[in-house]
Amino acid sequence: MRILLPTHVQSYTGGTAELDLPDAPTLTALFTELDARYPGLRFRVIDEQGAMRPHFKAFVNGEIERDMQAALPAGAEVMLVAALSGG
């Protein structure tokens, strides 16, 4: 499973933007695994109720996925996108 991360969370991965991890069954499981490897990353993206924070979106194989419990296909590419703001 390939994970693409925005700069917003790369401080947790030592600046790495792309990760290769074993397949995870759901986004919830994926973020649990990411947090085990990169402590603090999950809390930056997932709120206390287990939902993705509003300024982040996850795309699985190019399609937006809002359901944290949806099954992820084997070998999926998961791209995390963060909103930009400013003036």
DSSP file (Angstrom, degrees, kcal/mol; ACC not computed):
  #  RESIDUE AA STRUCTURE BP1 BP2  ACC     N-H-->O    O-->H-N    N-H-->O    O-->H-N    TCO  KAPPA ALPHA  PHI   PSI    X-CA   Y-CA   Z-CA
    1    1 A M              0   0    0      0, 0.0    20,-2.9     0, 0.0     2,-0.5   0.000 360.0 360.0 360.0 130.9    0.0    0.0    0.0
    2    2 A R  E     -Ab  20  77A   0     74,-2.0    76,-3.1    18,-0.2     2,-0.5  -0.871 360.0-164.0-103.9 130.8    1.4    3.4   -1.0
    3    3 A I  E     -Ab  19  78A   0     16,-3.1    16,-2.8    -2,-0.5     2,-0.5  -0.960   2.7-162.0-116.9 126.5    0.7    6.4    1.2
    4    4 A L  E     -Ab  18  79A   0     74,-2.8    76,-2.8    -2,-0.5    14,-0.2  -0.941  13.7-163.9-109.5 125.1    1.2    9.9   -0.1
    5    5 A L        -     0   0    0     12,-3.3    76,-0.1    -2,-0.5     2,-0.1  -0.860  14.3-127.8-115.4 141.8    1.4   12.6    2.6
    6    6 A P    >>  -     0   0    0      0, 0.0     3,-1.6     0, 0.0     4,-0.6  -0.350  36.1-103.0 -76.8 166.1    1.1   16.4    2.4
    7    7 A T  G >4 S+     0   0    0      1,-0.3     3,-0.6     2,-0.2     4,-0.5   0.758 112.9  78.3 -60.7 -24.2    3.7   18.6    3.9
    8    8 A H  G 34 S+     0   0    0      1,-0.2    -1,-0.3     2,-0.1     3,-0.1   0.782 108.2  25.7 -56.0 -29.6    1.4   19.3    6.9
    9    9 A V  G X> S+     0   0    0     -3,-1.6     3,-1.6     1,-0.1     4,-0.5   0.381  91.7  98.0-118.0   2.1    2.3   15.9    8.4
   10   10 A Q  G X<>S+     0   0    0     -3,-0.6     5,-3.4    -4,-0.6     3,-0.5   0.692  70.4  73.1 -68.6 -16.6    5.7   15.2    7.0
   11   11 A S  G >45S+     0   0    0     -4,-0.5     3,-0.6     1,-0.2    -1,-0.3   0.798  95.7  53.4 -64.4 -25.6    7.3   16.4   10.2
   12   12 A Y  G <45S+     0   0    0     -3,-1.6    -1,-0.2     1,-0.2    -2,-0.2   0.727 110.8  45.6 -77.9 -22.9    6.1   13.2   11.8
   13   13 A T  G X<5S-     0   0    0     -3,-0.5     3,-0.8    -4,-0.5    -1,-0.2   0.165 120.1-101.8-107.6  16.8    7.8   11.1    9.1
   14   14 A G  T < 5S-     0   0    0     -3,-0.6    -3,-0.2     1,-0.2     3,-0.1   0.801  82.2 -51.0  68.8  27.9   11.1   12.8    9.0
   15   15 A G  T 3 <S+     0   0    0     -5,-3.4     2,-0.4     1,-0.3    -1,-0.2   0.466  97.6 145.6  89.6   2.3   10.2   14.7    5.9
   16   16 A T    <   -     0   0    0     -3,-0.8    -1,-0.3    -6,-0.4    -3,-0.2  -0.598  27.4-175.6 -78.3 129.3    9.1   11.7    3.9
   17   17 A A        +     0   0    0     -2,-0.4   -12,-3.3     1,-0.2     2,-0.4   0.641  69.2  47.3 -97.1 -18.5    6.2   12.3    1.5
   18   18 A E  E     -A    4   0A   0    -14,-0.2     2,-0.4     2,-0.0   -14,-0.2  -0.990  64.2-176.6-132.4 129.4    5.7    8.8    0.3
   19   19 A L  E     -A    3   0A   0    -16,-2.8   -16,-3.1    -2,-0.4     2,-0.5  -0.937  17.3-149.9-124.1 145.6    5.4    5.6    2.4
   20   20 A D  E     +A    2   0A   0     -2,-0.4   -18,-0.2   -18,-0.2    -2,-0.0  -0.975  30.7 165.3-112.5 118.9    5.1    2.0    1.5
   21   21 A L        -     0   0    0    -20,-2.9     3,-0.1    -2,-0.5     9,-0.0  -0.859  43.4 -87.2-127.5 160.8    3.2    0.0    4.1
   22   22 A P        -     0   0    0      0, 0.0    -1,-0.1     0, 0.0     0, 0.0  -0.335  64.8 -81.3 -60.7 152.5    1.6   -3.4    4.3
   23   23 A D        -     0   0    0      1,-0.0    51,-0.1     2,-0.0     0, 0.0  -0.254  45.6-153.9 -56.6 142.1   -2.1   -3.4    3.2
   24   24 A A        -     0   0    0     49,-0.2    48,-0.2    -3,-0.1     6,-0.1  -0.921  15.5-135.7-116.8 146.1   -4.6   -2.2    5.7
   25   25 A P  S    S+     0   0    0      0, 0.0    47,-2.3     0, 0.0     2,-0.3   0.814  83.5   5.1 -72.7 -29.1   -8.2   -3.3    5.7
   26   26 A T  S  > S-     0   0    0     45,-0.2     4,-2.1     1,-0.1    43,-0.2  -0.909  76.1-103.9-145.4 168.9   -9.6    0.2    6.4
   27   27 A L  H  > S+     0   0    0     41,-0.5     4,-2.7    43,-0.5     5,-0.2   0.877 121.0  57.2 -64.3 -36.9   -8.5    3.8    6.8
   28   28 A T  H  > S+     0   0    0     40,-2.1     4,-1.7     1,-0.2    -1,-0.2   0.942 109.4  44.1 -58.5 -47.5   -9.0    3.5   10.6
   29   29 A A  H  > S+     0   0    0     39,-0.3     4,-2.3     1,-0.2    -1,-0.2   0.879 111.6  54.6 -65.0 -37.7   -6.5    0.5   10.6
   30   30 A L  H  X S+     0   0    0     -4,-2.1     4,-2.7     1,-0.2    -2,-0.2   0.937 109.6  45.5 -61.9 -47.0   -4.2    2.4    8.3
   31   31 A F  H  X S+     0   0    0     -4,-2.7     4,-2.0     2,-0.2    -1,-0.2   0.795 109.8  55.2 -70.6 -26.8   -4.0    5.4   10.6
   32   32 A T  H  X S+     0   0    0     -4,-1.7     4,-1.7    -5,-0.2    -1,-0.2   0.921 111.3  44.9 -65.7 -44.1   -3.5    3.2   13.6
   33   33 A E  H  X S+     0   0    0     -4,-2.3     4,-1.8     2,-0.2    -2,-0.2   0.906 111.8  52.2 -65.8 -42.9   -0.5    1.6   11.8
   34   34 A L  H  X S+     0   0    0     -4,-2.7     4,-3.2     1,-0.2    -1,-0.2   0.909 109.6  49.8 -59.8 -41.2    0.8    5.0   10.8
   35   35 A D  H  < S+     0   0    0     -4,-2.0    -1,-0.2     1,-0.2    -2,-0.2   0.844 106.6  54.9 -68.8 -32.6    0.6    6.2   14.4
   36   36 A A  H  < S+     0   0    0     -4,-1.7    -1,-0.2     1,-0.2    -2,-0.2   0.878 119.3  34.1 -64.8 -36.8    2.4    3.1   15.7
   37   37 A R  H  < S+     0   0    0     -4,-1.8    -2,-0.2     1,-0.2    -1,-0.2   0.819 133.6  27.5 -85.6 -33.7    5.3    3.9   13.2
   38   38 A Y  S >< S-     0   0    0     -4,-3.2     3,-2.0    -5,-0.2     4,-0.4  -0.729  87.1-144.7-133.2  80.3    5.0    7.7   13.4
   39   39 A P  T 3  S+     0   0    0      0, 0.0    -3,-0.1     0, 0.0    -4,-0.1  -0.136  81.2  21.6 -53.6 135.9    3.6    8.8   16.8
   40   40 A G  T 3> S+     0   0    0     -5,-0.1     4,-1.3     0, 0.0    -5,-0.1   0.097  92.8 101.1  96.7 -21.0    1.3   11.8   16.7
   41   41 A L  H <> S+     0   0    0     -3,-2.0     4,-1.1     1,-0.2     3,-0.3   0.924  79.5  52.5 -63.3 -45.2    0.5   11.6   13.1
   42   42 A R  H >> S+     0   0    0     -4,-0.4     4,-3.9     1,-0.2     3,-0.9   0.923 107.4  51.0 -58.1 -46.8   -2.9   10.0   13.6
   43   43 A F  H 34 S+     0   0    0      1,-0.3    -1,-0.2     2,-0.2    -2,-0.2   0.812 105.4  57.4 -64.4 -29.3   -4.0   12.8   16.1
   44   44 A R  H 3< S+     0   0    0     -4,-1.3    -1,-0.3    -3,-0.3    -2,-0.2   0.820 122.7  24.7 -67.6 -29.8   -3.1   15.5   13.6
   45   45 A V  H << S+     0   0    0     -4,-1.1     8,-3.3    -3,-0.9     2,-0.4   0.771 119.3  55.3-105.7 -34.8   -5.4   13.9   11.0
   46   46 A I  B  < S-E   52   0B   0     -4,-3.9     6,-0.2     6,-0.2    -1,-0.2  -0.874  74.3-138.5-110.5 133.0   -8.1   12.0   13.0
   47   47 A D    >   -     0   0    0      4,-3.3     3,-1.8    -2,-0.4    -2,-0.1  -0.135  36.3 -88.5 -82.5-177.9  -10.2   13.6   15.8
   48   48 A E  T 3  S+     0   0    0      1,-0.3    -1,-0.1     2,-0.1    -5,-0.0   0.668 126.0  55.3 -67.0 -17.9  -11.2   12.3   19.1
   49   49 A Q  T 3  S-     0   0    0      2,-0.2    -1,-0.3     3,-0.0     3,-0.1   0.373 120.2-105.8 -95.1   3.0  -14.4   10.6   17.6
   50   50 A G  S <  S+     0   0    0     -3,-1.8     2,-0.3     1,-0.3    -2,-0.1   0.594  80.3 125.9  85.5  10.9  -12.3    8.7   15.1
   51   51 A A        -     0   0    0      1,-0.1    -4,-3.3    16,-0.0    -1,-0.3  -0.704  69.3 -98.6-100.6 153.8  -13.4   10.9   12.1
   52   52 A M  B     -E   46   0B   0     -2,-0.3    -6,-0.2    14,-0.3    -7,-0.1  -0.496  46.4-105.7 -68.8 136.3  -11.0   12.7    9.7
   53   53 A R    >   -     0   0    0     -8,-3.3     3,-2.1    -2,-0.2    -1,-0.1  -0.311  32.5-110.6 -62.5 148.9  -10.5   16.3   10.7
   54   54 A P  T 3  S+     0   0    0      0, 0.0    -1,-0.1     0, 0.0    -2,-0.1   0.747 113.7  56.7 -58.4 -28.1  -12.4   18.7    8.3
   55   55 A H  T 3  S+     0   0    0     27,-0.1    28,-2.8    28,-0.1     2,-0.4   0.417  99.4  72.7 -87.8   4.2   -9.3   20.2    6.7
   56   56 A F  E <   -C   82   0A   0     -3,-2.1     2,-0.3    26,-0.2    26,-0.2  -0.911  57.5-174.6-115.4 147.0   -8.0   16.7    5.6
   57   57 A K  E     -C   81   0A   0     24,-2.5    24,-3.0    -2,-0.4     2,-0.4  -0.984  13.5-145.0-134.2 147.0   -9.4   14.5    2.8
   58   58 A A  E     -CD  80  65A   0      7,-0.5     7,-2.9    -2,-0.3     2,-0.5  -0.945   8.4-164.2-114.6 134.4   -8.3   11.0    1.8
   59   59 A F  E     -CD  79  64A   0     20,-2.6    20,-2.9    -2,-0.4     2,-0.6  -0.976   3.3-160.9-116.5 128.1   -8.3    9.7   -1.7
   60   60 A V  E >  S-CD  78  63A   0      3,-3.2     3,-1.8    -2,-0.5    18,-0.2  -0.942  80.2 -20.1-111.0 116.8   -8.1    5.9   -2.4
   61   61 A N  T 3  S-     0   0    0     16,-3.2    -1,-0.2    -2,-0.6    17,-0.1   0.876 131.2 -49.9  50.1  41.1   -6.9    5.1   -5.9
   62   62 A G  T 3  S+     0   0    0     15,-0.4     2,-0.4     1,-0.2    -1,-0.3   0.390 118.5 106.9  85.3  -2.9   -7.9    8.6   -6.9
   63   63 A E  E <  S-D   60   0A   0     -3,-1.8    -3,-3.2     2,-0.0    -1,-0.2  -0.917  75.2-112.5-112.8 134.3  -11.5    8.6   -5.4
   64   64 A I  E     -D   59   0A   0     -2,-0.4     2,-0.5    -5,-0.3    -5,-0.3  -0.375  30.5-162.8 -63.3 138.4  -12.4   10.5   -2.3
   65   65 A E  E     +D   58   0A   0     -7,-2.9    -7,-0.5     1,-0.1    -1,-0.0  -0.977  21.1 167.1-127.5 117.5  -13.2    8.2    0.6
   66   66 A R        +     0   0    0     -2,-0.5     2,-0.7    -9,-0.1   -14,-0.3   0.649  55.8  89.0-100.4 -20.3  -15.1    9.7    3.6
   67   67 A D    >   -     0   0    0      1,-0.2     3,-1.4   -16,-0.1   -40,-0.3  -0.717  58.7-162.5 -87.0 111.7  -15.9    6.4    5.4
   68   68 A M  T 3  S+     0   0    0     -2,-0.7   -40,-2.1     1,-0.3   -41,-0.5   0.686  91.4  49.9 -66.2 -18.1  -13.1    5.5    7.8
   69   69 A Q  T 3  S+     0   0    0    -43,-0.2    -1,-0.3   -42,-0.2     3,-0.1   0.390  80.2 122.0-102.2   2.0  -14.5    1.9    7.9
   70   70 A A  S <  S-     0   0    0     -3,-1.4   -43,-0.5     1,-0.1     2,-0.2  -0.378  73.4-102.2 -64.8 142.6  -14.7    1.3    4.1
   71   71 A A        -     0   0    0    -45,-0.1   -45,-0.2   -44,-0.1    -1,-0.1  -0.445  31.7-141.4 -67.2 134.2  -12.7   -1.6    2.8
   72   72 A L        -     0   0    0    -47,-2.3     3,-0.1   -48,-0.2    -1,-0.1  -0.832  19.7-119.7 -95.9 133.9   -9.4   -0.7    1.2
   73   73 A P    >   -     0   0    0      0, 0.0     3,-1.5     0, 0.0   -49,-0.2  -0.366  38.3 -90.1 -70.0 152.5   -8.4   -2.7   -1.9
   74   74 A A  T 3  S+     0   0    0      1,-0.3     0, 0.0   -51,-0.1     0, 0.0  -0.354 113.0  14.9 -59.9 138.8   -5.1   -4.6   -1.8
   75   75 A G  T 3  S+     0   0    0      1,-0.2    -1,-0.3    -3,-0.1   -73,-0.1   0.699  92.4 168.8  70.7  20.4   -2.2   -2.5   -3.1
   76   76 A A    <   -     0   0    0     -3,-1.5   -74,-2.0   -75,-0.1     2,-0.6  -0.204  34.3-133.8 -65.5 154.2   -4.2    0.7   -2.8
   77   77 A E  E     -b    2   0A   0    -76,-0.2   -16,-3.2   -74,-0.0     2,-0.6  -0.964  21.5-165.9-106.0 122.1   -2.7    4.1   -3.2
   78   78 A V  E     -bC   3  60A   0    -76,-3.1   -74,-2.8    -2,-0.6     2,-0.5  -0.945   2.3-168.8-112.5 120.6   -4.0    6.4   -0.4
   79   79 A M  E     -bC   4  59A   0    -20,-2.9   -20,-2.6    -2,-0.6     2,-0.5  -0.943   7.6-154.9-112.0 123.5   -3.3   10.1   -0.9
   80   80 A L  E     - C   0  58A   0    -76,-2.8     2,-0.4    -2,-0.5   -22,-0.2  -0.849  13.3-168.3 -96.6 127.7   -3.9   12.4    2.1
   81   81 A V  E     - C   0  57A   0    -24,-3.0   -24,-2.5    -2,-0.5     2,-0.4  -0.953   4.3-159.0-120.9 136.2   -4.7   16.0    1.1
   82   82 A A  E     - C   0  56A   0     -2,-0.4   -26,-0.2   -26,-0.2   -75,-0.1  -0.914  23.3-113.2-115.9 142.1   -4.8   19.0    3.4
   83   83 A A        -     0   0    0    -28,-2.8     2,-0.4    -2,-0.4   -28,-0.1  -0.392  26.5-140.2 -68.6 146.3   -6.6   22.3    2.8
   84   84 A L        -     0   0    0     -2,-0.1     2,-0.3     2,-0.0    -1,-0.0  -0.843  22.3-179.2-104.7 146.2   -4.5   25.4    2.4
   85   85 A S        +     0   0    0     -2,-0.4     2,-0.3     0, 0.0     0, 0.0  -0.936  18.9 112.6-139.8 165.2   -5.5   28.7    3.9
   86   86 A G              0   0    0     -2,-0.3    -2,-0.0     1,-0.1     0, 0.0  -0.949 360.0 360.0 157.1-174.6   -4.1   32.1    3.9
   87   87 A G              0   0    0     -2,-0.3    -1,-0.1     0, 0.0     0, 0.0   0.387 360.0 360.0-141.3 360.0   -4.8   35.6    2.7
